Every structure is written in structure tokens, then in C-alpha cells.
Amino acid sequence: MGNSRIFAALFAGATLAVFSQSVVAQAAAPAPGNAEAGKAKIAMCIGCHGVEGYRTAYPDVYHVPKIYGQQQAYIVKSLQAYKTGERSHPSMRGIARGLTDADMADLAAYYGGAQK
């Protein structure tokens, strides 16, 4: 009798832990974006990311990364990091500050599905 109570308590605890992890994973996943809406928002991106082999000169000369075909979750996380200051590129920080979560998801849906 005592062992069954221990087993029941352990099972309940394990079930709660799995459920909690599932809830956290769902909360961390970005909302799906709309690629068509994203296409309407790329004006701020194409000046650098839309030019093949482009190198920018501000604040230093460097190669601009290709974002066409990039993983959507990566694009959203990157934009969030620029917005919070975790990533420090001045131009990208300025752009990301003006984006909502929906804007980020839409841009990620567009660029994540685009092939160029």
C-alpha cells in the first residue's frame, strides 16, 4: 500500500513536469507570421539584405548577412536580440526597436520562405 502511494506521487510529479515543459515550450515558440504581410514590410530590410554581396560602411565595413531562406525562429530571435540590446549593431537596433512581435513574425515568415 505504501509503495503504491509513492508510485502515484512520483507519477503525478513526472506528469506535472512534462506538462510544465510543454507549456514553457509553447510559450517560447514565436507566433507564426504571415509571409504576404512580411513582404509589405521589407522596405527597411532590402537596402542592405536585398543587395547581393553588399558590404555596409556603418559603423564598420562588414559583409551583410544573407537572410533569404534563413530559419524563421532564428530571424525572430535575432530581431528580438537587437530590440533588447543583446545584439549591438546600431542600424539593426534602430530598426528592431520599431518592430512589433507581429512585424518580426511576418518578416521571418517572408524571409524564411523566400529563396534568392
Stockholm file with secondary structure:
# STOCKHOLM 1.0

chainA/1-116         MGNSRIFAALFAGATLAVFSQSVVAQAAAPAPGNAEAGKAKIAMCIGCHGVEGYRTAYPDVYHVPKIYGQQQAYIVKSLQAYKTGERSHPSMRGIARGLTDADMADLAAYYGGAQK
#=GR chainA/1-116 SS CHHHHHHHHHHHHHHHHHHHHHHHHHHHSCCCCCHHHHHTTTHHHHHHHTSTTCEECSSSCEECCCCTTCCHHHHHHHHHHHHHTSSCCHHHHHHHHTCCHHHHHHHHHHHHHCCC
#=GC SS_cons         CHHHHHHHHHHHHHHHHHHHHHHHHHHHSCCCCCHHHHHTTTHHHHHHHTSTTCEECSSSCEECCCCTTCCHHHHHHHHHHHHHTSSCCHHHHHHHHTCCHHHHHHHHHHHHHCCC
//
